[in-house]
Amino acid sequence: MRNQPKQYDDDDGRVICDMDVDGMPWHNRRVRREQREAAKQTYPEQMTKAEVRAYTGSAMLATLVIWAVFAITWALLILFCTQVLFR
């Protein structure tokens, strides 16, 4: 009895828009299975140690530059407040 959908007074049973459309992933299960098998067979290329170091170094440098911009901006704000605003 719980598996039956709730009946509404204004529901006449017509389908307004059929959501089972060709090409959607849930329409054909074979397509989903084939995509999983294809994903298992293709392995991306692994980065070398030098590429990993270069990537990590570049990320660290970008982080330090952004941190420096925020630190300089904060220092300038403090200088402005102490020298100009609070006099």
Secondary structure, DSSP 8 states (H G I E B T S, - for coil): -TTS----TT-----SS----TTSTTT-HHHHHHHHHHHHH-------HHHHHHHHHHHHHHHHHHHHHHHHHHHHHHHHIIIIIT-
